[in-house]
């Protein structure tokens, strides 16, 4: 009898533990519902060491049924399209792949497809022709024959926006009726012309409006009379989930600002070579970037990726409260001054043997201003200098503006400077089968 009772108590204990453990994870649909229950916005005030911090930031969770773990590879135009493009008039530098007067989709455009003999891990290659194609720039109207700003002069005033801060269906430019929605349509047309068998989707990440009519700011000079233009940076959507970037290498990665020395530079060069090669093969063209004046004058620069494999069909995720808890601690410690957004998406990882692909791992990306006690004086000096010289920045370009990762399964903040092998390796993941 005692033995039976003991067994029953043991079973009950296991069941209780299983129940408690199960509550530590939620599905992506449950996570979406948790965000919606907050109105899709995190609103909270804190009494921090440097004064009150008020958070009023969107919480963006993809409205999808599953959160798979994928491997990704770079998307490349077909050889057939490449051979059509190179029939155009060649221009640019000797080693660039650039062609003008290319008829495609009823338009005459200029194409820039990358650089031949480009550098890989600080070494020049012998890659030429189609094998060197890693970029897709389409340039129209005034932007043809130019790799820089284009022939469109800079316009002022300038306003900076996250996509949730602007009405995409209303014109924002001086001298142009083009809207952000119409600009994204033109971008989609460029991509569809080059990838007719795919359905690549981009969504704006940041929007800069030069010659903005969204402000009452006035000024003197030609720049305040020139026709305006948009600069839009975008993220590719992968089955409804944004591909936000790579853990290392392309762009800034997700490290916190740190003093650059010969030692740290050598360390980062080694780490980038070791863990960034696969990421670079997916995002070698860099970011998705565009400039638009109107329906005839614009440039689209696309760096696209394809799904290579589904490694895990769906993974469990930490509840939203666990994700926010770590950020709260940093705010209360005085390190976080502003929070601009809390977003769930994919971040790319690659181990040394993954030279032509990378893992897409779910991560939270928190856009914030992160200033520690050690960096306070430096930040103050830079802020004063910027004010003195009249520099204008978007909030995401300000000194110590950071994108900080949160582990989507544990809910733990991933704050690092240079990082190490563990930081950049493809992480071990919990599946629904082993969640308990």
C-alpha positions as CSV (number, residue, x, y, z in Angstrom):
1,X,0.0,0.0,0.0
2,X,2.8,2.4,0.9
3,X,4.6,1.4,-2.3
4,X,1.5,2.1,-4.4
5,X,0.9,5.4,-2.6
6,X,4.5,6.4,-3.2
7,X,4.3,5.6,-6.9
8,X,1.1,7.7,-7.2
9,X,2.8,10.6,-5.4
10,X,5.7,10.3,-7.8
11,X,3.4,10.3,-10.8
12,X,1.6,13.3,-9.5
13,X,4.9,15.1,-8.9
14,X,6.0,14.4,-12.5
15,X,2.7,15.6,-13.8
16,X,2.9,18.8,-11.8
17,X,6.5,19.4,-13.0
18,X,5.4,18.7,-16.6
19,X,2.6,21.2,-16.2
20,X,4.9,23.8,-14.8
21,X,7.5,23.2,-17.5
22,X,4.9,23.3,-20.3
23,X,3.8,26.7,-19.1
24,X,7.3,28.0,-19.7
25,X,6.7,27.8,-23.4
26,X,4.1,29.1,-25.8
27,X,3.4,28.8,-29.5
28,X,3.9,31.7,-31.8
29,X,0.1,32.0,-32.1
30,X,-0.2,32.3,-28.3
31,X,2.7,34.8,-28.3
32,X,0.8,36.9,-31.0
33,X,-2.3,36.8,-28.8
34,X,-0.3,38.0,-25.8
35,X,1.0,40.9,-27.8
36,X,-2.5,41.7,-29.1
37,X,-3.9,41.6,-25.5
38,X,-1.5,44.5,-24.8
39,X,-2.8,46.3,-27.8
40,X,0.4,45.5,-29.7
41,X,2.2,48.2,-27.6
42,X,4.4,48.1,-24.5
43,X,3.5,51.1,-22.4
44,X,5.2,51.4,-19.0
45,X,7.0,54.0,-17.0
46,X,10.1,53.5,-14.8
47,X,11.9,55.5,-12.1
48,X,15.5,54.8,-13.4
49,X,18.8,56.2,-12.0
50,X,19.0,58.8,-14.8
51,X,15.4,59.9,-14.5
52,X,12.1,58.6,-15.6
53,X,12.0,56.3,-18.6
54,X,8.7,56.0,-20.4
55,X,8.3,53.1,-22.8
56,X,5.8,53.4,-25.6
57,X,7.0,50.9,-28.2
58,X,5.2,48.5,-30.6
59,X,5.5,44.8,-29.9
60,X,5.5,43.1,-33.3
61,X,4.9,39.3,-33.5
62,X,4.4,37.7,-36.9
63,X,0.8,36.5,-37.3
64,X,1.7,33.0,-38.4
65,X,0.7,29.5,-37.3
66,X,4.2,28.1,-36.7
67,X,7.7,29.3,-36.1
68,X,10.0,27.0,-38.0
69,X,13.8,27.0,-37.9
70,X,15.2,27.2,-41.5
71,X,18.4,27.2,-43.4
72,X,18.7,29.9,-46.1
73,X,20.8,30.5,-49.2
74,X,21.3,33.5,-51.4
75,X,18.8,34.0,-54.2
76,X,20.4,34.6,-57.6
77,X,19.0,35.6,-60.9
78,X,18.9,32.9,-63.6
79,X,21.7,32.4,-66.1
80,X,19.2,33.1,-68.8
81,X,18.4,36.5,-67.4
82,X,22.1,37.3,-66.8
83,X,22.9,36.6,-70.5
84,X,20.0,38.9,-71.5
85,X,21.3,41.7,-69.2
86,X,24.9,41.5,-70.5
87,X,23.7,42.4,-74.0
88,X,23.2,45.9,-72.7
89,X,25.8,48.7,-72.8
90,X,28.6,47.9,-70.3
91,X,29.7,50.8,-68.1
92,X,31.1,51.5,-64.7
93,X,34.5,50.4,-63.3
94,X,36.5,47.7,-65.1
95,X,35.7,45.0,-62.6
96,X,32.0,45.8,-62.0
97,X,29.1,44.0,-63.7
98,X,27.0,47.0,-64.8
99,X,24.9,47.2,-67.9
100,X,22.6,49.9,-69.2
101,X,19.8,50.2,-71.8
102,X,18.5,46.7,-70.9
103,X,14.9,46.2,-72.0
104,X,13.0,44.1,-69.4
105,X,9.3,44.2,-68.5
106,X,8.6,47.0,-70.9
107,X,11.2,49.2,-69.2
108,X,14.7,50.3,-70.1
109,X,16.8,50.0,-67.0
110,X,20.4,50.0,-65.8
111,X,21.6,46.9,-63.9
112,X,24.4,46.5,-61.4
113,X,25.0,42.9,-60.4
114,X,28.1,43.0,-58.2
115,X,31.9,43.1,-58.5
116,X,34.1,40.7,-60.3
117,X,37.3,39.6,-58.5
118,X,35.7,40.8,-55.3
119,X,37.2,40.1,-51.8
120,X,36.2,37.2,-49.7
121,X,37.8,37.1,-46.2
122,X,40.2,39.9,-47.2
123,X,41.4,37.9,-50.2
124,X,40.8,38.8,-53.8
125,X,39.1,36.1,-55.8
126,X,39.2,35.0,-59.5
127,X,35.4,34.9,-59.6
128,X,34.0,36.5,-62.8
129,X,30.9,36.5,-65.0
130,X,27.7,34.9,-63.8
131,X,29.5,33.4,-60.8
132,X,30.3,36.9,-59.5
133,X,26.6,38.0,-59.5
134,X,25.6,38.6,-55.9
135,X,23.7,41.9,-56.1
136,X,20.6,43.2,-57.8
137,X,20.4,46.9,-58.4
138,X,17.9,48.3,-60.9
139,X,18.3,52.0,-61.7
140,X,15.7,54.0,-63.5
141,X,15.5,57.6,-64.9
142,X,17.8,60.1,-63.1
143,X,19.4,57.3,-61.1
144,X,20.9,55.6,-64.2
145,X,24.7,56.0,-64.7
146,X,25.3,56.6,-61.1
147,X,26.3,54.4,-58.1
148,X,26.2,57.2,-55.5
149,X,23.5,59.6,-54.6
150,X,22.3,59.6,-58.2
151,X,21.6,62.7,-60.2
152,X,18.8,63.6,-57.8
153,X,20.0,66.5,-55.6
154,X,19.5,66.3,-51.8
155,X,16.5,68.0,-50.4
156,X,15.6,69.4,-47.0
157,X,14.0,69.3,-44.5
158,X,14.4,65.6,-43.6
159,X,12.1,63.5,-41.4
160,X,12.8,60.0,-40.2
161,X,10.2,57.3,-39.6
162,X,9.6,53.8,-38.5
163,X,6.9,52.3,-40.8
164,X,4.3,52.4,-38.0
165,X,4.9,56.2,-37.7
166,X,3.9,57.2,-41.2
167,X,0.8,56.9,-43.4
168,X,2.1,54.8,-46.3
169,X,-0.9,55.8,-48.5
170,X,-0.4,59.5,-48.3
171,X,2.3,61.6,-50.2
172,X,5.1,62.8,-48.1
173,X,7.5,64.4,-50.6
174,X,7.8,67.9,-51.9
175,X,7.2,68.0,-55.7
176,X,6.0,64.4,-55.9
177,X,2.8,62.5,-55.3
178,X,4.5,59.2,-54.8
179,X,3.5,57.4,-51.6
180,X,5.5,54.8,-49.6
181,X,3.0,52.1,-50.7
182,X,3.5,53.0,-54.3
183,X,7.3,53.0,-53.9
184,X,7.1,49.5,-52.4
185,X,4.9,48.4,-55.4
186,X,7.6,49.7,-57.8
187,X,10.2,47.8,-55.8
188,X,8.1,44.6,-56.0
189,X,7.8,45.0,-59.8
190,X,11.6,45.2,-60.1
191,X,12.0,42.0,-58.1
192,X,9.2,40.1,-59.9
193,X,10.8,41.0,-63.3
194,X,14.0,39.3,-62.2
195,X,12.6,36.4,-60.2
196,X,9.4,35.5,-62.1
197,X,9.1,32.1,-60.4
198,X,9.4,33.4,-56.9
199,X,7.2,35.5,-54.6
200,X,9.7,37.6,-52.6
201,X,8.1,40.1,-50.2
202,X,9.8,43.1,-48.7
203,X,8.4,45.3,-45.9
204,X,9.8,48.7,-44.9
205,X,12.1,48.8,-41.8
206,X,13.0,52.5,-41.8
207,X,11.9,55.4,-44.0
208,X,13.8,58.7,-44.5
209,X,11.9,61.5,-46.2
210,X,14.1,64.1,-47.8
211,X,12.2,67.2,-48.8
212,X,9.5,66.2,-46.3
213,X,6.1,67.8,-46.2
214,X,5.5,66.1,-42.8
215,X,7.1,68.9,-40.8
216,X,6.6,72.6,-40.4
217,X,10.4,73.1,-40.4
218,X,11.5,75.7,-43.0
219,X,14.9,76.8,-44.2
220,X,16.7,78.8,-46.9
221,X,18.7,77.6,-49.9
222,X,18.2,75.3,-52.9
223,X,17.9,72.2,-50.7
224,X,14.7,73.5,-49.3
225,X,13.2,73.9,-52.8
226,X,14.4,70.7,-54.5
227,X,12.0,67.9,-55.2
228,X,12.1,65.3,-52.4
229,X,12.8,61.6,-52.3
230,X,12.4,58.6,-50.1
231,X,15.2,56.4,-48.8
232,X,13.7,53.1,-47.7
233,X,15.4,50.2,-46.0
234,X,13.5,47.0,-46.0
235,X,13.4,43.5,-44.6
236,X,12.6,40.3,-46.5
237,X,9.6,38.4,-45.2
238,X,10.2,34.6,-45.1
239,X,6.8,32.9,-44.8
240,X,5.5,35.9,-42.9
241,X,8.5,36.3,-40.6
242,X,11.0,39.2,-41.2
243,X,14.6,38.2,-41.9
244,X,16.4,40.8,-39.8
245,X,20.1,40.2,-40.4
246,X,23.1,38.2,-39.4
247,X,24.5,37.7,-35.9
248,X,28.0,38.8,-37.3
249,X,29.6,40.1,-40.4
250,X,27.0,41.8,-42.6
251,X,26.2,45.3,-41.3
252,X,26.9,45.9,-37.7
253,X,25.7,42.5,-36.3
254,X,24.2,42.7,-32.9
255,X,27.1,43.6,-30.6
256,X,27.0,46.6,-28.2
257,X,29.3,49.4,-29.1
258,X,32.8,48.9,-27.8
259,X,36.3,50.7,-28.0
260,X,38.0,49.6,-31.2
261,X,41.7,48.5,-30.7
262,X,44.2,46.5,-32.7
263,X,43.4,43.5,-30.4
264,X,39.6,43.7,-30.7
265,X,39.9,44.3,-34.5
266,X,42.1,41.1,-34.9
267,X,39.6,39.2,-32.7
268,X,36.6,40.3,-34.8
269,X,38.4,39.6,-38.1
270,X,39.0,36.0,-37.0
271,X,35.4,35.6,-35.7
272,X,33.9,37.1,-38.9
273,X,36.0,34.8,-41.0
274,X,35.0,31.8,-38.9
275,X,31.3,32.4,-38.4
276,X,30.4,35.0,-41.0
277,X,31.1,33.2,-44.3
278,X,27.8,31.4,-44.5
279,X,25.9,34.5,-43.5
280,X,27.7,36.5,-46.2
281,X,26.8,34.0,-48.8
282,X,23.1,34.6,-48.0
283,X,23.3,38.4,-47.6
284,X,26.3,39.2,-49.7
285,X,24.5,42.1,-51.4
286,X,24.0,43.7,-48.1
287,X,20.8,45.3,-47.1
288,X,17.6,45.9,-49.1
289,X,17.8,49.6,-49.9
290,X,16.1,52.0,-52.3
291,X,15.6,55.6,-53.3
292,X,12.4,57.0,-54.9
293,X,11.5,60.3,-56.4
294,X,8.5,59.4,-58.5
295,X,7.4,56.5,-60.8
296,X,10.2,57.2,-63.3
297,X,13.2,58.2,-61.1
298,X,14.2,55.5,-58.6
299,X,16.8,52.9,-57.6
300,X,16.1,49.5,-56.0
301,X,18.9,47.4,-54.4
302,X,17.8,44.0,-53.3
303,X,19.6,41.3,-51.4
304,X,17.3,38.3,-51.3
305,X,17.4,34.8,-49.8
306,X,15.6,31.5,-50.5
307,X,14.6,28.8,-48.1
308,X,17.1,25.9,-48.4
309,X,15.6,23.5,-45.9
310,X,13.2,23.3,-42.9
311,X,15.3,22.0,-40.0
312,X,12.6,22.1,-37.3
313,X,8.9,22.6,-38.3
314,X,8.0,24.6,-35.2
315,X,9.7,25.5,-32.0
316,X,8.3,26.5,-28.5
317,X,8.9,30.1,-27.5
318,X,9.2,32.0,-24.2
319,X,6.1,33.9,-23.1
320,X,6.1,37.6,-23.8
321,X,6.4,38.5,-20.1
322,X,9.7,36.7,-19.9
323,X,11.0,38.6,-22.9
324,X,10.0,42.0,-21.4
325,X,11.3,41.1,-17.9
326,X,15.0,41.2,-19.0
327,X,14.5,44.6,-20.7
328,X,12.9,45.9,-17.5
329,X,15.9,45.0,-15.5
330,X,18.2,46.9,-17.8
331,X,15.9,49.9,-17.7
332,X,15.8,49.8,-13.9
333,X,19.7,49.5,-13.9
334,X,19.8,52.8,-15.9
335,X,21.3,51.3,-19.0
336,X,18.3,51.7,-21.3
337,X,17.1,55.2,-22.0
338,X,14.7,54.6,-24.8
339,X,12.9,51.6,-26.3
340,X,11.8,52.1,-29.9
341,X,10.4,48.6,-30.9
342,X,10.2,45.0,-29.8
343,X,10.1,42.7,-32.8
344,X,10.3,38.9,-33.4
345,X,11.9,37.6,-36.5
346,X,14.9,35.6,-37.9
347,X,18.6,36.2,-37.3
348,X,21.1,34.3,-39.4
349,X,23.8,32.0,-37.9
350,X,26.5,29.9,-39.6
351,X,29.2,27.6,-38.3
352,X,32.6,27.3,-40.0
353,X,31.6,24.4,-42.3
354,X,28.5,26.3,-43.5
355,X,30.2,28.3,-46.3
356,X,27.2,28.6,-48.6
357,X,24.2,28.7,-46.3
358,X,23.1,29.9,-42.8
359,X,20.5,29.0,-40.2
360,X,17.5,31.3,-39.7
361,X,16.9,31.2,-35.9
362,X,14.0,33.0,-34.2
363,X,15.2,36.0,-32.1
364,X,13.7,39.1,-30.6
365,X,15.3,42.3,-31.8
366,X,14.9,45.2,-29.4
367,X,15.7,48.6,-30.9
368,X,16.9,50.8,-28.0
369,X,19.3,53.4,-26.7
370,X,21.7,51.5,-24.5
371,X,24.2,53.6,-22.4
372,X,26.1,52.1,-19.5
373,X,27.8,54.2,-16.7
374,X,31.1,53.6,-18.4
375,X,29.8,55.1,-21.7
376,X,27.9,58.0,-20.1
377,X,30.6,60.6,-20.4
378,X,31.4,59.6,-24.0
379,X,27.8,59.8,-25.0
380,X,27.4,63.3,-23.4
381,X,30.4,64.6,-25.4
382,X,29.1,63.3,-28.7
383,X,25.6,64.6,-28.0
384,X,27.0,68.1,-27.3
385,X,29.2,68.0,-30.5
386,X,26.3,66.9,-32.6
387,X,24.2,69.8,-31.2
388,X,27.0,72.3,-31.8
389,X,27.4,71.3,-35.4
390,X,23.7,70.9,-36.1
391,X,23.9,67.2,-37.1
392,X,20.6,65.5,-37.6
393,X,20.1,61.8,-37.1
394,X,17.4,59.3,-37.1
395,X,16.9,57.8,-33.7
396,X,18.2,54.5,-35.0
397,X,21.5,56.2,-36.0
398,X,22.1,58.1,-32.8
399,X,25.1,57.4,-30.7
400,X,24.6,54.2,-28.7
401,X,21.4,53.3,-30.5
402,X,21.5,49.6,-30.5
403,X,19.6,46.5,-31.7
404,X,19.8,44.0,-28.8
405,X,18.8,40.4,-29.2
406,X,16.7,38.4,-26.9
407,X,16.8,34.6,-27.0
408,X,13.3,33.7,-28.3
409,X,13.2,30.4,-26.3
410,X,14.7,31.4,-23.0
411,X,13.7,35.1,-23.0
412,X,17.2,36.1,-21.9
413,X,18.9,39.3,-23.2
414,X,21.9,38.6,-25.3
415,X,24.2,41.6,-24.5
416,X,27.7,41.2,-25.8
417,X,30.5,43.4,-27.2
418,X,33.0,41.4,-29.3
419,X,31.5,38.1,-28.3
420,X,33.2,34.6,-28.7
421,X,32.7,31.2,-30.3
422,X,29.6,30.5,-28.2
423,X,28.0,33.8,-29.2
424,X,28.2,33.2,-32.9
425,X,27.7,29.4,-33.2
426,X,24.4,28.0,-34.4
427,X,22.6,27.7,-31.1
428,X,21.2,24.5,-29.6
429,X,17.4,24.7,-29.8
430,X,14.5,23.2,-27.8
431,X,11.9,21.4,-29.8
432,X,8.3,20.6,-28.7
433,X,9.4,17.0,-28.3
434,X,12.1,17.7,-25.7
435,X,10.5,20.9,-24.2
436,X,9.6,18.9,-21.1
